[in-house]
Amino acid sequence: MLIIGLVVAETMERQVEGVNPPEVVANEVGFDLYNAIVEELPIPENLVLVKRSHEVEGKFSISSFPGAYILIKRTPEISRTIEETVYSPELMTMFNGEDSMYYDLSDQLKINLPVWNSKSMSVPRQPENRLEYTFYHDSNILNQFTGEKTYGNSSGSVSGVMTIHLLIPEAIELDIPELDHEQNYYIDILE
Protein backbone atom coordinates (compact mmCIF):
# COMPACT_ATOMS: atom_id res chain seq x y z
CA MET A 1 0.00 0.00 0.00
CA LEU A 2 2.87 2.36 0.85
CA ILE A 3 4.56 1.76 -2.52
CA ILE A 4 1.31 2.44 -4.40
CA GLY A 5 0.86 5.67 -2.39
CA LEU A 6 4.44 6.69 -3.16
CA VAL A 7 4.03 6.15 -6.92
CA VAL A 8 0.68 7.99 -7.02
CA ALA A 9 1.99 10.94 -4.98
CA GLU A 10 5.11 11.32 -7.12
CA THR A 11 3.05 11.17 -10.31
CA MET A 12 0.47 13.66 -9.03
CA GLU A 13 3.21 16.04 -7.83
CA ARG A 14 4.55 16.24 -11.36
CA GLN A 15 1.15 16.50 -13.07
CA VAL A 16 -0.64 18.94 -10.78
CA GLU A 17 1.38 22.10 -10.74
CA GLY A 18 -0.41 25.36 -10.07
CA VAL A 19 0.38 28.59 -11.85
CA ASN A 20 2.55 30.81 -9.70
CA PRO A 21 2.37 34.60 -9.95
CA PRO A 22 5.07 36.25 -12.08
CA GLU A 23 8.57 36.09 -10.57
CA VAL A 24 10.58 39.28 -10.10
CA VAL A 25 14.28 39.53 -9.23
CA ALA A 26 15.09 41.58 -6.11
CA ASN A 27 16.74 44.44 -8.03
CA GLU A 28 13.51 44.98 -10.04
CA VAL A 29 11.38 45.51 -6.92
CA GLY A 30 10.40 49.01 -5.81
CA PHE A 31 10.23 50.99 -9.07
CA ASP A 32 10.73 54.73 -8.42
CA LEU A 33 7.49 55.97 -9.97
CA TYR A 34 7.78 59.54 -8.69
CA ASN A 35 11.23 59.98 -10.25
CA ALA A 36 10.09 58.41 -13.52
CA ILE A 37 7.15 60.85 -13.76
CA VAL A 38 9.24 63.91 -12.86
CA GLU A 39 12.09 62.97 -15.20
CA GLU A 40 9.63 61.79 -17.90
CA LEU A 41 11.28 58.34 -18.01
CA PRO A 42 9.60 55.18 -19.35
CA ILE A 43 7.19 53.55 -16.90
CA PRO A 44 6.43 49.81 -17.00
CA GLU A 45 3.01 49.17 -18.55
CA ASN A 46 2.06 46.77 -15.74
CA LEU A 47 1.92 49.77 -13.35
CA VAL A 48 -0.51 51.76 -15.56
CA LEU A 49 -4.10 51.10 -14.52
CA VAL A 50 -5.80 53.56 -16.85
CA LYS A 51 -5.20 56.61 -19.05
CA ARG A 52 -8.17 58.93 -19.57
CA SER A 53 -9.04 62.43 -20.76
CA HIS A 54 -11.67 64.65 -19.10
CA GLU A 55 -13.32 67.87 -20.30
CA VAL A 56 -13.87 70.34 -17.48
CA GLU A 57 -15.91 73.55 -17.10
CA GLY A 58 -14.97 76.50 -14.91
CA LYS A 59 -12.78 75.92 -11.85
CA PHE A 60 -11.48 72.41 -11.32
CA SER A 61 -11.41 71.04 -7.79
CA ILE A 62 -10.19 67.89 -6.11
CA SER A 63 -12.71 67.25 -3.37
CA SER A 64 -11.36 64.13 -1.63
CA PHE A 65 -8.44 61.81 -2.14
CA PRO A 66 -7.98 59.23 0.64
CA GLY A 67 -5.40 56.58 -0.19
CA ALA A 68 -4.04 58.35 -3.27
CA TYR A 69 -0.95 60.34 -4.16
CA ILE A 70 -1.73 63.07 -6.72
CA LEU A 71 0.91 64.63 -8.95
CA ILE A 72 -0.20 67.70 -10.92
CA LYS A 73 1.75 69.12 -13.81
CA ARG A 74 0.59 72.32 -15.48
CA THR A 75 0.86 72.47 -19.28
CA PRO A 76 0.98 75.62 -21.42
CA GLU A 77 -1.92 74.48 -23.62
CA ILE A 78 -5.09 76.53 -23.99
CA SER A 79 -7.53 73.70 -23.54
CA ARG A 80 -10.25 72.45 -21.16
CA THR A 81 -9.02 68.83 -21.24
CA ILE A 82 -7.20 67.19 -18.33
CA GLU A 83 -5.11 64.10 -19.05
CA GLU A 84 -5.21 61.54 -16.24
CA THR A 85 -2.95 58.52 -15.73
CA VAL A 86 -3.61 56.24 -12.76
CA TYR A 87 -0.81 53.96 -11.53
CA SER A 88 -1.17 50.90 -9.33
CA PRO A 89 0.99 50.34 -6.27
CA GLU A 90 3.38 47.38 -6.39
CA LEU A 91 2.64 44.37 -4.19
CA MET A 92 5.53 41.94 -3.91
CA THR A 93 5.90 38.86 -1.72
CA MET A 94 8.91 36.67 -1.01
CA PHE A 95 8.97 33.00 -0.02
CA ASN A 96 11.54 32.07 2.68
CA GLY A 97 13.70 35.14 1.96
CA GLU A 98 16.68 33.03 0.91
CA ASP A 99 16.64 33.16 -2.88
CA SER A 100 15.94 36.91 -3.33
CA MET A 101 13.08 36.02 -5.68
CA TYR A 102 9.84 37.92 -5.32
CA TYR A 103 6.39 37.20 -6.67
CA ASP A 104 4.43 40.11 -8.19
CA LEU A 105 0.85 40.19 -6.92
CA SER A 106 0.17 43.77 -8.04
CA ASP A 107 -2.47 42.72 -10.55
CA GLN A 108 -4.46 41.10 -7.71
CA LEU A 109 -5.14 44.43 -5.96
CA LYS A 110 -8.64 45.86 -6.11
CA ILE A 111 -8.50 49.59 -6.87
CA ASN A 112 -11.36 52.10 -7.05
CA LEU A 113 -10.61 54.61 -9.80
CA PRO A 114 -11.17 58.37 -9.36
CA VAL A 115 -14.68 59.65 -10.03
CA TRP A 116 -15.02 62.68 -12.33
CA ASN A 117 -17.67 65.20 -13.22
CA SER A 118 -17.35 68.37 -15.30
CA LYS A 119 -15.94 70.44 -12.41
CA SER A 120 -14.17 68.06 -10.01
CA MET A 121 -12.45 64.79 -9.27
CA SER A 122 -12.72 62.72 -6.12
CA VAL A 123 -11.02 59.50 -5.11
CA PRO A 124 -13.29 56.98 -3.40
CA ARG A 125 -12.07 55.11 -0.33
CA GLN A 126 -10.04 52.12 -1.46
CA PRO A 127 -11.32 48.60 -0.76
CA GLU A 128 -9.55 46.35 1.70
CA ASN A 129 -7.40 43.80 -0.11
CA ARG A 130 -6.93 40.36 1.41
CA LEU A 131 -4.85 38.00 -0.67
CA GLU A 132 -4.06 34.44 0.26
CA TYR A 133 -1.69 32.27 -1.71
CA THR A 134 -0.42 28.80 -0.91
CA PHE A 135 3.00 27.89 -2.23
CA TYR A 136 4.07 24.27 -2.31
CA HIS A 137 7.80 23.72 -2.25
CA ASP A 138 9.48 20.29 -2.17
CA SER A 139 6.43 18.76 -0.59
CA ASN A 140 6.43 15.33 -2.22
CA ILE A 141 6.56 12.12 -0.22
CA LEU A 142 10.14 11.20 -1.15
CA ASN A 143 11.48 14.21 0.77
CA GLN A 144 9.88 12.87 3.94
CA PHE A 145 12.22 9.88 3.79
CA THR A 146 15.39 11.75 2.81
CA GLY A 147 15.31 13.95 5.89
CA GLU A 148 15.34 17.17 3.85
CA LYS A 149 13.33 19.74 5.75
CA THR A 150 11.62 22.73 4.20
CA TYR A 151 10.11 25.61 6.09
CA GLY A 152 7.70 28.07 4.61
CA ASN A 153 7.04 31.64 5.41
CA SER A 154 6.40 34.64 3.30
CA SER A 155 6.65 38.35 3.61
CA GLY A 156 5.24 41.04 1.40
CA SER A 157 5.46 44.72 0.80
CA VAL A 158 3.27 47.30 -0.86
CA SER A 159 5.20 50.08 -2.50
CA GLY A 160 3.23 53.27 -2.01
CA VAL A 161 -0.42 53.93 -2.77
CA MET A 162 -2.35 54.52 -5.96
CA THR A 163 -0.69 57.40 -7.83
CA ILE A 164 -2.69 59.78 -10.03
CA HIS A 165 -0.78 61.92 -12.52
CA LEU A 166 -2.77 64.86 -13.91
CA LEU A 167 -1.71 67.08 -16.82
CA ILE A 168 -3.75 70.24 -16.34
CA PRO A 169 -3.59 73.12 -18.86
CA GLU A 170 -2.78 76.59 -17.49
CA ALA A 171 -6.15 77.79 -18.85
CA ILE A 172 -7.96 75.78 -16.13
CA GLU A 173 -8.17 77.45 -12.73
CA LEU A 174 -7.41 75.08 -9.86
CA ASP A 175 -9.39 75.02 -6.64
CA ILE A 176 -7.34 72.83 -4.32
CA PRO A 177 -8.38 72.84 -0.66
CA GLU A 178 -6.00 74.06 2.02
CA LEU A 179 -3.91 71.09 3.08
CA ASP A 180 -2.77 70.62 6.62
CA HIS A 181 0.66 69.18 7.33
CA GLU A 182 -0.56 65.57 7.36
CA GLN A 183 -2.30 65.85 3.98
CA ASN A 184 0.48 67.78 2.24
CA TYR A 185 2.18 64.53 1.30
CA TYR A 186 -0.70 63.48 -0.92
CA ILE A 187 -0.70 66.32 -3.50
CA ASP A 188 2.38 67.63 -5.31
CA ILE A 189 2.33 70.32 -7.96
CA LEU A 190 5.31 69.65 -10.23
CA GLU A 191 7.29 72.44 -11.81
Disulfide bonds with the S-S distance in Angstrom:
none
